[in-house]
Amino acid sequence: MTKIIIQWNRDECYVNGPELEQLYKFEDSSNSFVAKKQDGTVNDDSITLINEFIKKYSSLHKDIHNIFTVSEEYMSVMIDLSGGQELLLPEDSNNIFAKLFASNLDNKRGPGFGLEPFPEQFYQELFNIFKDVEKNSFDDDGIDSDINGTLSGNFDGYYAFSAKLKPNGILWDTEHYSENDEDNDEDW
């Protein structure tokens, strides 16, 4: 089996979601996001959608809630992969992000992950949480995202990638760079 290293961009690698009125934290005992305030009320419809999503799909993966980051800086929900995080496949095959990004619409990713992606309905509901019809200038689907990085492993060269959350999965755009490419020797 091919070994794969997925390295997300160090600077920004995200999918921005809905803005929040207040901050929330994940609570293991209720398996949901609750307000950081003492009363624990939920005033944001997006958090209600996320909590319903978590309850519906928690049987698919125990860490389903880790897809969502509540950003105190931006007062929003997001998928945040920044900081040069790495996944090693097959070693990290049980990681929620390995499973999430196993989807490969149009089969254009290049290397396979050796994992089954989540069902199409999962991606549709996740997409609906992050879609913002008022901000449809970000991309054709109204998603503000910048997911990119590199795929490398025990194969020739590496792939630079960008990925987009679509209604039925993840759409990859990759470019292969060979170890022999003179233009990219400094980057390799």
PyMOL commands that set and color helices and strands:
alter all, ss='L'
color gray80, all
select helices_A, chain A and resi 45-57+64-67+96-100+120-130+133-135+182-184
alter helices_A, ss='H'
color red, helices_A
select strands_A, chain A and resi 4-8+14-19+24-27+32-35+69-71+76-80+86-89+144-153+158-166+169-177
alter strands_A, ss='S'
color yellow, strands_A
deselect
rebuild
show_as cartoon
